[in-house]
Amino acid sequence: MTDVAALMVTVHVPVPVHPPALQPVNVEPAAGVAVRVTAVPLARVAEHVVPHAIPVGELDTVPAPAPDLVTVSEKV
């Protein structure tokens, strides 16, 4: 069995006074300076060097490469 009261009273009491938390004083930050640095290499490295299979100005590869396997395409 549980006993219950027919009357319930809730009382609010004042909260004890607490001092404010210690916080640093707000200050304006110093003015900043924007700096942009771009590094450029002194020389570029060539990906292709002599002997190159395609002479400058030509688009044909000599000799023509042979395919490694046969490809069959079919439209259904």
Order of alpha helices (4+ residues) and beta strands (2+ residues): none
